[in-house]
């Protein structure tokens, strides 16, 4: 009990919140039980889901809608059982765990980008949450969701391909941020690009997406120059996301700065008047504020810790040494 109280005092004094930082999960459609969060959650929890998968015949589903294709026209429908599932226990595919049953408010309207942000009620008792697909036959499934748990996008910006210099965020950011980019645009002749790949052109017989650079997503702390130096690929934490035919990517970026500043997103191109299309970019702050507590706050913390020491009755014991994470 003393250890828990000490952690609570420290968290309160420093103004930290695990839910604010967010947690990233990857939930393949063929994982029968879904994926579990590392953290414990209760009450209303923010969730952002991106991606598509195949779980119903030849149709594809995003978090809430099955996309039926007839004569080249995509018509979203709400069928259930192949939607996103969320619960405090492994996914059972019975339909009872559909995320739509736990949403605070109404189900988000259909978004062709396949990116949705909403709140779910995780219940009163803190528990791990499971996310997956509400299906009972997994062997023929394909695709995956990227799920951000515990935080809502801090800001969403719209970056047209023909806007020189890109778009500037309203908020200021530092450290690492979580980014979800959706959309396609035209900046290289008759070819189209998503955030990281030049897309296949059937007329030219190109069988796979390419990484030519200069027409990808650009990112920086100053307006976009279009010289290749600001490619978002240079700031991605870890490896570049694998090509996604749905053109929706979720990844982390390192802003490279310790002091919060405005960020710019755009297309890494130097000729803009012949461009078309746009990216929609959702940004989530992952870095803690870094604020230093006031002296009075430190004093309160030390008094609390001194009280814990007194309550221990003078008993001393050797604590195990844990390796740093």
N, C-alpha and C positions, 0 to 999 in steps of 0.2 A: 504494500500500500504506500509506503514511504517513497519508493522509487517512482511509482505512478504519479504521486502528488508532486514530486520534484520535477518530473517532466512537464506536468501541467503548468507549474509555476514558471518554468523556463519558457515554455511556448507562449504563455500569456504575456510574460514580460518582454519577450523579443518580438511579439506580434506575428509569429509564424503560423502558417496554416498549411497542413499537408494537402488539403483539398485544392488550395489555390494553385499549387505547383502543377497538378495534373499528373496523369498516368497514361501511358500509351500501350494499347493492346493490339495484337494482330489476330483476328478471328477467322480462320479459313472456313469455308462452307462445308468442308468434309471432316471437320472435327466434331464428333458426335456430342460430346459433353460441353463444348464451348471452351472458352478460356477464362481463367479466374484472375481477378485483380490481386495485386500484392497487398494493397492497403485495405482497410476496413472503412465502410461507408454507412451512413444512416441519414434519414431525413431526405430532403430534396437534393439530388445530385445532378450536376451538369454533365451532359454527354454530347460529344460531337462524333458523328459517324460518317465516314466517306467510303466509297467503293461500291462495286457491283459483284454479283455472283450468279451462278446458274444452279438452281435447285428444283426447278419445275419444267420438265421437258426441255424444250429449246428456248424457253424464255429466260430472261435475266431479271434479277430483283435487286433493288437497293434496300435501304433499311426499312422502308415502309411500302414500297410499290413494286408490283410485278410489271415488267415492261413487255407488252405484247406487240410484235411487229407484224403489221398487215399492209402489204403493198408499199413497203418502205416508210410507213408512218408509224411512229412509236406512240402507243396509247397506254399510259399508266393505269393500272387497276389496283384495288385493294382487295387481295384474295385471302390474305391470312395464311398462317402455317408455314410460309416460306419467308416471312419477314424476320427482322432482328428479334432475338429473344434475350431477355435479361431476368435474372433471379438471383437469390442468395444461395441457390443450390445448383448443381450441374443441370444443363439443358436437357429436357426429356422429350422434346418434340411433340408434345401433346396439344399445343396451342394455348395452354394456360399461362405460358411464360412470355407471351408476346410483349415486346416493349410498349406497344400501344396501350396495353392494359394498365401500365404503370406510369404513363406520361402525366405530368402535371399540366393540366390544360388540354388543348386539342392536339391531335396528330398534326405534325407540320405539313403544310401544303407541298405538293409534288415539286421537286427541284430537279431539273434535267441534269445538273452537275452531279447529283447523287450525294451531296453534302448536306447534313442536317444537324442542327444544334437544338437541344431541348433538355428539359429536366425530367428525371424519373424519381419516384418515391421509393427509396431503398428500405423503408421500414424504420421502426424505432430503435432496434438493437443493431449496433455496428457489426457488420459482417462483410466477408468477401463477396464480390459480385461476379457473376458469370455472364458472358456475352457469347452468342452464337447464332445459329440459324434454326428457326423453329420447324424442323423437318425430321422425318422418321427414317428416311432412306438417304444415306450419305455417300454411298459408294459411287454414285454418278454425279456428284456435285463438283463444282469448280468455282474458283474465285475466292474473295476474302473481303472482310471489312477491316478498316483501321479505326479503332475506337479510342477516343480521348475521354478519360473519366476524371471528374472532379473539377473541371474548369470549363467555362464558356469561352468562345473566341473573344479576345479583348477588343478586336477591331476587324472589320471587313473592308477591303479596298477593291476598287475596280480599275484595272489597268489596260486601257485600249492599246492595241499595237501601234496606232498612229500618233500616240502622244509622246513627243520627244521629251526626254528627261524623266519619264515615268511619272508615277503618282507618289505623293508624300503621305505618310501616315499622320493621323491626327495626334495619336499618342506617341510617347517616347519609350524606347526599349533599350535594354542592355543585356549582356550575357547571351544566353541561349533563348531562342523563341521557337515555338511550334508553328509550322506553316502548312496549310492545306491549299493547294492551287488546283483549280479546275478551269477547263476551257481550251480552246484551240484558236489559232490565228494564222494569218498569211503574211509572211515577211520576206520570203525568198522565192522570187518568181511566182510560179503557180503552185508551189508546195506549201503545205501547212505544217505548223509546229505546235507541240504542246510545251510544257514547262522545260522538258529536258531532251526531247527527241524531235527530229525532222521526220514527219510521218510518211508512211509508204504512199507512193503515187502509182496506182494501178496502170495508168497510161504509159509510164516509163518502165514498168515491169520491176520496180524496186520491191523486193520481197520482205524487207524488214526495216524498222525505223533506224535512223542513223543519228550520230552525235557530231554534227558539223561545227557546233559552236556559233557564237555571234548572233543567233536568232532565238536563243533560249531565253528563259527567265533571267533577268538581271536584278541585282539586289545590292544596296549599299547605303552608306550614311550620307551620301551626296547625290545630286541628280545623276541619272543614268547617262554615261558618256557614249556608249555604243562601240567601245574599242576592245571589248572582250575581257577587260580586267575585272569587271563586276559581275561576271557570270555567277548565278546562285550556286552552281555546281562547286565553285571554289570554297564556299562557306558551309556546305552541307556537313552535318555531323555524321560521320560514318560513311558508308558507301552510297552512291547515287541510287535512288529508287529504281527498281526494275521497270522496264517499259510496261505501261498499263494502257490497253486499248481504249479504256474509258476516259483516259486523259485526266484522271484525278490522282493527285499525289499528296501524301502527308509525310512530313519529314521535319527534322530539326535544323535550324541554321544558327551558326555562331556569329553574332553581330560584330564581334571583335572589339567591342568597347565596354568599358566598365562604368561610364557615366551615361545615364539614359539620354538618348537622342532620337530625333525623328529618322525614319527609314524610308527608302525609296524602292519601289518595285516597277519594273517595266520590261521592255524587250531590248535585247542587246543588239541593236541595229543602228545604222547611221543614216539610212534613207527611210523616212517615215511616211511620205505622202502617198505611197502606193500600198501601204499596209492595211489589213483588215482584221477584225476579230479582237478578242480581249481575254484577259485572265481575271477570274474572281479569286481573291486571295484572303483567306481567313487567318488571322494572326492571334496566337495565344501566348501571353507572357508566361515564361517558365521560370525566370530568375526571381529570387526573393528581392524585396525592396532594398535590402542592405542598409536600412536605416539603423543608426546607433541609438540605443535606448537612452533616455534622459537619466541624469544622475539619481533622481528620485526613484526611477524605475529599478535601477540597479540596487539601490538601497532596499527597496521592498523585496527584491529577489533574494538578497543576502539574508535579510531577516527571516524570510520563509525557509531558506536552507538551514539557517542556524536553528530554527525551531524543529526542523526534521532531525538534526543531529541530536538535539536534546531529547526528542521523543524516542530515539533509539536506545536510551538507557545506558549509554556509555559503552555498549558492546562494540567490539572491533572485529572485523573479519577481512580476510584477503579476498579481493574481488578478482575474477578471471580477467585476463587481458584479451581484448578482442582486436583482431586485425582491422585496420581502417578499410572502409568500403571502397 
